[in-house]
Amino acid sequence: MERAFWLREPGQGEIRPVELPAPGPDEVVVRTLYSAVSRGTESLVFRGGVPESQHDVMRAPFQEGDFPAPVKYGYLNVGTVETGPAELVGRTVFCLYPHQTRYVVPAAAVTVVPAAVPAERAVLAGTVETAVNAVWDAAPQVGDRIAVIGAGMVGASVARILAGLPATRVQLVDIDPAKAELAGKLGVHFALPGDALGDCDLVVHASASEQGLTRALELLAPEGTCVELSWYGDRRVSVPLGEWFHSRRLTIRSSQVGTVSPNRPRSYAERLGVALDLLSDAAFGALVTGECSFDDLPAVLPKLISREPSSLCLRVTYDSD
């Protein structure tokens, strides 16, 4: 009998038994090696903060149950194909599946992890895919002056990708001075909000805070663009559309991973493939700052939501055999 993590009610999780269906001819059975908690989104789900208007939009591909609870939710999973098409059996794959020891999905729903990417790092693929889409939406130019506000999983991933653009000034901005070490590992400069360099051509905002969005607009040069990556759930935020917003002709645009950026006519599969290729870069390993066993997940998640421990990505290990 397999097992899966469920949110029983907001703030309370549990592990439930699962009986797998027999796989069809075009399906695979995957044994999970690692999953990961997408801290921003899964924290929102865990505390029951998904607005009713977004219940359908926020559904994960293999979610069971409905918001606010009970619900089986998650989308960062890496495992080994045990049964399926010959070309996939034995391969390490990524899938947008929740936290579960084994699962059955269509073969088309898994993506083979490149040989250069360790399985334990490949759990970041969904997060890096979000970052890829954000960079496509932002359309940065060589030599741009850029700030990324919010050194969480997505913000840090965006900063690392942007760091590869020639002659570009990239600053990672966060209220936590300890994130300076992370910035160093990612090869970008770090600043507290009050010390961040202004006159930016582009600011990517990923702090999910009203203060962060305000600071993003303050840092922009005339005609500058703020790309908003934060998901606020059921919280309302105030945006300072007075002051410099009109006189500097600033732009705020959203970026959402549910739609591939119109700047890149690619499929979802191609975008995920780009993300997995990027994960051959060992620097992304700095995003994983916590680990727990699958059995401990119900006890660890409430601490994560209350920001204890202070981790970016919580990686979940499995002992399934």
C-alpha positions as CSV (number, residue, x, y, z in Angstrom):
1,M,0.0,0.0,0.0
2,E,1.4,3.4,-1.0
3,R,1.1,6.6,1.0
4,A,0.4,10.3,0.2
5,F,0.5,13.5,2.1
6,W,-2.9,15.3,2.5
7,L,-3.9,18.6,4.0
8,R,-6.7,17.5,6.3
9,E,-7.7,21.0,7.3
10,P,-5.8,24.4,7.1
11,G,-2.7,24.0,9.2
12,Q,-3.0,20.3,9.7
13,G,-1.5,17.6,7.4
14,E,-1.6,13.8,7.5
15,I,-0.3,10.8,5.6
16,R,-3.0,8.6,4.1
17,P,-2.8,5.2,2.4
18,V,-3.2,5.0,-1.3
19,E,-4.1,2.0,-3.5
20,L,-2.6,2.5,-7.0
21,P,-4.7,1.7,-10.1
22,A,-3.3,-0.8,-12.6
23,P,-1.3,1.2,-15.2
24,G,-2.6,1.4,-18.7
25,P,-0.5,0.8,-21.8
26,D,0.4,4.5,-22.1
27,E,1.0,5.1,-18.4
28,V,4.0,4.8,-16.0
29,V,4.5,3.8,-12.4
30,V,6.9,6.1,-10.7
31,R,8.7,5.4,-7.4
32,T,9.4,8.8,-5.7
33,L,13.0,9.6,-4.8
34,Y,12.5,13.2,-3.8
35,S,9.7,15.7,-3.6
36,A,10.0,19.3,-2.5
37,V,7.8,21.9,-0.9
38,S,7.3,25.1,-3.0
39,R,7.3,27.3,0.0
40,G,5.4,30.3,-1.3
41,T,2.5,28.5,-3.0
42,E,2.3,25.5,-0.7
43,S,2.4,27.7,2.4
44,L,-0.6,29.6,1.0
45,V,-2.4,26.3,0.4
46,F,-1.4,24.9,3.8
47,R,-2.8,27.9,5.7
48,G,-6.0,27.8,3.7
49,G,-5.3,31.1,1.9
50,V,-6.4,30.3,-1.7
51,P,-9.2,32.7,-2.6
52,E,-12.4,31.1,-3.6
53,S,-12.3,32.8,-7.0
54,Q,-8.9,31.1,-7.7
55,H,-9.8,27.5,-6.6
56,D,-9.9,26.3,-10.2
57,V,-7.0,28.4,-11.4
58,M,-4.8,27.1,-8.5
59,R,-5.4,23.4,-9.0
60,A,-2.2,21.4,-9.5
61,P,-2.1,18.9,-12.4
62,F,-2.6,15.8,-10.2
63,Q,-4.3,17.4,-7.3
64,E,-7.0,15.4,-5.4
65,G,-9.7,17.1,-3.3
66,D,-10.6,20.7,-3.3
67,F,-9.5,23.9,-1.6
68,P,-9.3,24.7,1.2
69,A,-9.3,21.1,2.4
70,P,-9.0,18.2,2.4
71,V,-6.6,18.3,-0.5
72,K,-3.6,16.5,-1.9
73,Y,-1.4,19.2,-3.3
74,G,2.1,19.6,-4.7
75,Y,4.0,19.7,-7.9
76,L,7.7,19.1,-7.4
77,N,8.5,15.3,-7.7
78,V,11.4,13.3,-8.9
79,G,11.3,9.5,-9.2
80,T,12.3,6.4,-11.0
81,V,10.0,4.8,-13.6
82,E,9.4,1.2,-12.6
83,T,6.8,0.3,-15.2
84,G,5.9,1.8,-18.6
85,P,7.3,2.2,-22.1
86,A,10.7,0.5,-22.5
87,E,12.4,3.8,-23.2
88,L,11.4,5.2,-19.8
89,V,11.8,2.2,-17.5
90,G,14.7,2.8,-15.1
91,R,14.9,6.5,-16.0
92,T,14.9,9.3,-13.5
93,V,12.0,11.7,-14.3
94,F,10.4,14.9,-13.1
95,C,6.7,15.1,-12.7
96,L,4.2,17.8,-11.4
97,Y,2.9,15.4,-8.8
98,P,2.2,15.8,-5.1
99,H,4.0,14.2,-2.2
100,Q,3.4,10.4,-2.6
101,T,5.6,7.3,-2.4
102,R,4.5,5.9,-5.8
103,Y,2.1,7.0,-8.4
104,V,0.6,6.2,-11.8
105,V,0.4,9.0,-14.5
106,P,0.4,9.2,-18.3
107,A,3.8,8.7,-19.8
108,A,3.5,12.1,-21.4
109,A,3.3,13.7,-17.9
110,V,6.9,12.8,-17.0
111,T,10.1,14.5,-18.2
112,V,13.4,12.6,-18.3
113,V,16.0,14.3,-16.1
114,P,19.2,15.0,-18.0
115,A,22.2,13.0,-16.9
116,A,24.1,16.1,-15.8
117,V,21.4,17.0,-13.3
118,P,21.4,15.1,-9.9
119,A,17.9,13.8,-8.9
120,E,18.1,15.7,-5.6
121,R,18.5,19.0,-7.5
122,A,16.0,18.2,-10.2
123,V,13.1,18.7,-7.7
124,L,13.7,22.4,-8.3
125,A,12.6,22.1,-12.0
126,G,9.1,23.5,-11.4
127,T,10.5,26.5,-9.6
128,V,13.2,27.2,-12.2
129,E,10.5,26.8,-14.9
130,T,8.6,29.6,-13.2
131,A,11.7,31.7,-13.2
132,V,12.4,30.9,-16.9
133,N,8.9,32.2,-17.8
134,A,9.5,35.3,-15.7
135,V,12.7,36.1,-17.6
136,W,10.9,35.5,-20.9
137,D,8.2,37.9,-19.8
138,A,10.7,40.5,-18.5
139,A,12.7,40.3,-21.8
140,P,15.9,41.8,-20.3
141,Q,18.6,43.4,-22.5
142,V,22.3,43.2,-22.5
143,G,23.7,45.9,-20.1
144,D,20.4,46.3,-18.1
145,R,20.4,47.5,-14.5
146,I,18.2,44.9,-12.7
147,A,17.0,44.3,-9.2
148,V,15.3,41.2,-8.0
149,I,13.3,41.8,-4.8
150,G,12.6,38.8,-2.7
151,A,15.3,36.1,-2.2
152,G,12.9,33.2,-2.0
153,M,13.0,30.1,-4.3
154,V,11.6,31.9,-7.4
155,G,13.4,35.3,-6.9
156,A,16.7,33.5,-6.3
157,S,16.2,31.4,-9.4
158,V,15.5,34.5,-11.5
159,A,18.6,36.2,-10.2
160,R,20.8,33.3,-11.1
161,I,19.4,33.2,-14.7
162,L,19.8,36.9,-15.1
163,A,23.4,36.7,-13.9
164,G,24.3,35.0,-17.1
165,L,23.3,38.0,-19.2
166,P,26.5,39.9,-20.3
167,A,27.3,43.3,-18.9
168,T,24.2,43.3,-16.7
169,R,24.0,44.7,-13.2
170,V,22.0,42.3,-11.0
171,Q,21.1,42.9,-7.4
172,L,19.2,40.5,-5.2
173,V,17.3,42.5,-2.6
174,D,15.8,41.1,0.6
175,I,15.0,42.2,4.2
176,D,17.1,39.3,5.6
177,P,20.8,40.1,5.7
178,A,21.6,36.4,5.9
179,K,20.5,36.1,2.3
180,A,23.8,37.8,1.3
181,E,25.4,34.4,1.5
182,L,22.9,33.0,-0.9
183,A,23.4,35.9,-3.3
184,G,27.2,35.2,-3.2
185,K,26.6,31.5,-4.2
186,L,24.3,32.7,-7.0
187,G,27.0,35.1,-8.3
188,V,25.0,38.3,-7.8
189,H,25.2,41.3,-5.6
190,F,23.1,41.6,-2.4
191,A,21.4,44.6,-0.9
192,L,18.9,45.3,1.9
193,P,15.9,47.3,0.6
194,G,17.2,50.7,1.8
195,D,20.6,50.1,0.2
196,A,19.5,48.8,-3.2
197,L,20.8,50.6,-6.3
198,G,18.2,52.6,-8.2
199,D,17.8,53.8,-11.7
200,C,16.9,50.2,-12.7
201,D,15.6,49.4,-16.2
202,L,13.9,46.3,-14.8
203,V,12.8,45.1,-11.4
204,V,11.5,41.6,-10.8
205,H,9.3,41.6,-7.7
206,A,9.0,38.2,-5.8
207,S,8.7,39.2,-2.1
208,A,4.9,38.8,-1.9
209,S,4.8,42.0,0.2
210,E,3.3,45.4,-0.2
211,Q,6.5,47.0,1.0
212,G,8.5,45.1,-1.6
213,L,6.3,46.2,-4.5
214,T,6.5,49.8,-3.3
215,R,10.3,49.5,-3.2
216,A,10.3,48.0,-6.7
217,L,8.6,51.0,-8.2
218,E,10.9,53.4,-6.3
219,L,14.0,51.7,-7.8
220,L,12.8,52.0,-11.4
221,A,14.3,54.5,-13.9
222,P,12.0,56.4,-16.3
223,E,10.1,54.0,-18.6
224,G,11.2,51.1,-16.4
225,T,9.2,47.9,-15.9
226,C,8.3,45.9,-12.8
227,V,7.5,42.3,-13.4
228,E,5.3,41.1,-10.6
229,L,5.8,37.4,-9.7
230,S,4.3,37.4,-6.2
231,W,1.1,35.5,-5.6
232,Y,-0.8,37.2,-2.8
233,G,-3.7,34.8,-2.5
234,D,-6.5,36.3,-0.5
235,R,-4.5,39.3,0.7
236,R,-5.0,42.8,-0.7
237,V,-2.1,45.1,-1.3
238,S,-1.8,48.9,-1.9
239,V,0.2,50.0,-4.9
240,P,1.5,53.6,-4.9
241,L,0.3,54.8,-8.3
242,G,0.9,58.4,-7.3
243,E,4.3,59.8,-6.7
244,W,6.7,58.6,-9.5
245,F,4.4,56.2,-11.3
246,H,3.0,58.5,-13.9
247,S,5.8,61.0,-14.2
248,R,8.3,58.3,-14.8
249,R,5.9,56.4,-17.1
250,L,6.5,53.1,-15.2
251,T,5.0,49.7,-16.1
252,I,3.8,46.9,-13.9
253,R,3.2,43.6,-15.6
254,S,2.3,40.2,-14.2
255,S,4.0,36.9,-14.9
256,Q,2.2,33.6,-14.3
257,V,3.6,30.2,-15.0
258,G,0.2,28.8,-16.0
259,T,0.7,30.4,-19.4
260,V,3.8,30.3,-21.5
261,S,5.2,33.8,-22.1
262,P,3.9,35.2,-25.5
263,N,7.5,36.4,-25.9
264,R,8.5,32.8,-26.5
265,P,6.3,30.6,-28.7
266,R,7.2,27.4,-26.9
267,S,5.3,24.5,-25.5
268,Y,5.0,23.8,-21.7
269,A,7.2,20.7,-22.3
270,E,9.9,22.8,-24.0
271,R,9.9,25.3,-21.2
272,L,10.3,22.6,-18.6
273,G,13.1,21.2,-20.7
274,V,14.9,24.5,-20.5
275,A,14.5,24.6,-16.8
276,L,16.0,21.1,-16.4
277,D,18.9,22.0,-18.6
278,L,19.6,25.0,-16.4
279,L,19.7,22.8,-13.4
280,S,23.0,21.3,-14.6
281,D,24.4,24.5,-13.0
282,A,25.4,23.5,-9.4
283,A,24.8,27.0,-8.1
284,F,21.0,26.2,-8.0
285,G,21.8,23.7,-5.2
286,A,22.0,26.7,-2.9
287,L,18.2,26.9,-3.0
288,V,17.8,23.7,-1.0
289,T,18.3,24.7,2.6
290,G,16.2,22.1,4.4
291,E,15.4,18.4,4.2
292,C,13.0,16.0,6.0
293,S,11.7,12.5,5.5
294,F,8.3,11.9,4.0
295,D,7.1,10.5,7.3
296,D,8.0,13.7,9.1
297,L,6.3,16.0,6.7
298,P,3.1,16.5,8.7
299,A,5.1,17.7,11.7
300,V,7.6,19.8,9.7
301,L,5.2,21.7,7.4
302,P,3.5,23.7,10.3
303,K,7.0,24.9,11.4
304,L,7.8,25.8,7.8
305,I,4.7,27.9,7.5
306,S,5.6,29.8,10.7
307,R,9.1,30.3,9.1
308,E,10.8,27.7,11.3
309,P,13.2,26.5,10.1
310,S,14.0,29.4,7.8
311,S,14.5,27.4,4.6
312,L,14.1,28.2,0.9
313,C,13.3,24.8,-0.5
314,L,12.4,21.9,1.8
315,R,13.4,18.7,0.1
316,V,11.5,15.6,1.1
317,T,13.3,12.2,1.1
318,Y,11.6,8.8,0.6
319,D,12.5,5.3,1.8
320,S,10.0,3.5,-0.5
321,D,11.4,0.2,-1.9
